[in-house]
C-alpha cells in the first residue's frame, strides 16, 4: 500500500475524531422545524433595544403626524403620489419599493415591495417588513420610495423615480405623503 492512501485515511480519521458537533441522530421521515431562537437570543432582547431607541425628531408634511407612537408594533402608513407629468413614464412591470432606514444607516431596516402599482397608492410598512427580525422596528426612521422600472432595486436605470419623506418618522406615523420624482 502506498503512502498517499494512508495519509488520506489518517486525515479522515483525525477529522472524524475531532468532530464534536453533538448532532442528534437522523430520524427517517422527520419534518424540518424552525430553530429555537430563544437558545441564541436572550429573552427580551428586542424589548431592551426598543427602550433604548428614544430619540425623537419633529417634522411633518401636509398635516401628517410623523412622530406619533414609539412602539415597534405599529406600522407607518401613508400615500405615494407621482409628480405631475410622470404618469406616462411608469411601465406596467414597474415595482414600487418603500424603504425605512434607522437614522443615517445605509442598510434598510424594512422594505415593502409593491408590484405594478397604480398611483396614487396607499402603503403601510411595519415590523412584518423588517429584513432582520431581531432588530426592533423603532424610530427615528428615514422613509424613501423607489419606483424601479425593471423590478430590481439593486440596479439604477435612468427612468427610475425616487422620493423621500422630508423628516424622520416614528412607528405609528399616519397620513404621510411621499411624491415620486426624477431626483428624490
ABEGO torsion letter per residue (X at the ends): XBAAAAAAAAAAAAAAAABAAGBBBBBBGBBBBBBBAAAABBBGAAAAAAAABABBBBEBBGGBBAABEABAABBBBBBBBBBBGAAAABBAABBBBBBBBBEABABBABBBBBBGBBOBBBBBBBAAABABAABBBBOBBBBBBBBBAAGBAABBBAABBBBBBABBBBBGBBGBBBBBBAAX
